[in-house]
Amino acid sequence: MKRPSDSEQNGQSQEEGKPGIIDKKISRRDLLRMAGVGGAGLLLGATGMGGLFSVQERSSAKPASKAAKADSGQIVDFYGAHQAGITTPPQDFIVFAAFDLTANSLDDVRKLFQAWTAAAAAMTSGEMLGSNNENLNLPPSDTGEAEGLSPSRTTITFGVGASFFDGRYGLAGKRPAALADLPAFGGDELREEWSGGDIGVQVNANDLQIAFHAIRNLARIARGKAVLRWTQEGFQRTSGADPAGATPRNLMGFKDGTNNPDVSDEAEMKKVVWAAASDGTPWMDQGSYMVVRRIRVRIEVWDRSTLGDQEATFGRHRNSGAPIGSVHETDKIDLDKKDEKGKPVIPMNSHIRLAHGDGSVKILRRSFSYSSGMDHKTGQLDAGLLFICFNRDSRKQFIPMQQKLGQSDLLNEYIVHTGSAMFACFPGVRQGGYIGETLF
């Protein structure tokens, strides 16, 4: 069968003004037959991006609504020296996705990141993807569930895992030394379906449907070049539920992230978060390393523990978030403080003591709670913490910290690590460029 021209695919014949083949009333079966076996033909094979998100369509993305575009406070700029979603104030929701590449060449990988960049810039601005959203004879280029909604401070952060550099695309020599394989930690019961990935994508937004929309469309664009490996949704208390913006609480009832470094301190961020060319990997300059750990909490066991045991486990008072023996959440952690009997006020194996250490090793936490329903094998809740942190070099920051926690943290009685991954998050991108161009 003769393959129609691009203009015919868009509903126009080669002779301007006359209807093309798609304007005719044809059935879904006809469309599928035209597409070819396995989606390799007319609709799904032309670009390897599904034919649903062509370069021309990306350049003509339309606003979701005038109201959404007008509220600039709902937009976090996708472009900049650093990727958004790292030092950005945490939003209410997360949808995290790990992808495995199926692309045949480095050029295909490059095209994927170029397409993802255009889509991410559009979605974080509240724009619909593509121009094929009104043609009754074509699949819409945008899945539509975010139409008319505000951008809700959406951020999309991209990184690549160690397996990205396994030699398939000639990039083995460019793997950063800081993208080290994570060792086995105490408390690990890792499962393959929650671990690893060639690419990691973190989507945050103040609306879960909008965050899901972003991952769904990125997966669609990746068709033929990458497939989803695993996903996890997460949440914290919404800004509407806590207008004061207090430190969020995890599912164990304790405040999570109190001791984070100050993201407004540029010198501190350079020390703790941002990689530098001088670290040995020039293409990672102004990027960061993201560690993702899926930590299941034994909710039922925790709920039967006394408040005293719970506070001793964390080393903080549950109500105020203050270190034990102090009053305010942000009071200095005094590990030398003793009670009247000479015993440390903050227990020796408490989480806060081990994580804080001498205060010299820091990470930037950006974690969310998760609930994946019930574990039907045990009849218990599958819920816990999607732990995410960013650091300049995990070999010097996250890994030694987690090794101490894994050995003797009192919290280990109540948690188990079921998933693990680490990704090198690219530097930011300028307008006209694309995510990953410093590597490619």
Helices and strands as residue ranges (DSSP letters): H 6-9, G 21-23, H 28-35, G 37-39, H 55-58, E 62-63, H 66-70, G 72-74, E 93-101, H 106-124, E 127-128, E 155-160, G 162-165, G 172-174, G 192-194, E 199-205, H 208-221, E 226-235, H 266-272, G 277-279, G 282-284, E 288-297, H 299-302, H 307-314, H 351-356, E 364-365, E 368-375, E 380-391, H 398-408, G 410-413, E 415-425
